[in-house]
Amino acid sequence: MIRRFRCKNCHSYHNELPDCLSPYKHYETEVISGVLDGVVTPEDADSEDYPSMQTMQRWLLWLQVNLTNIEGYLRSAGYSIFRLGEGVLFSKGSLLEAIRKKYQSWLEIILRLIYNSGGFLVPIPW
């Protein structure tokens, strides 16, 4: 169910997707992150909702194409939203990799942060 709320600053209504859904994707975020983490593979055809090999390859390409954008969003949010200081802007390590290692629900976290703050990720054409 889409959550609807009224912004205290601009007084407009905004919609938020639940964490289990990814914008513009037909599969739950858990399945997508499983593919991106290498947990769900073509050999795991035990579900009727199993994504095709082409879909899994498209998700992997989508992540590769958006890596720079994701890092930028994470650094910007770390600095401006979470007030982590300038060090987060210029850190050498990947913030995405740090989040992936620490949280099982890493995809839900980054998508919520990016899309709910007005950002977007580039879709992959069919």
Order of alpha helices (4+ residues) and beta strands (2+ residues): beta-beta-alpha-alpha-alpha-alpha-alpha
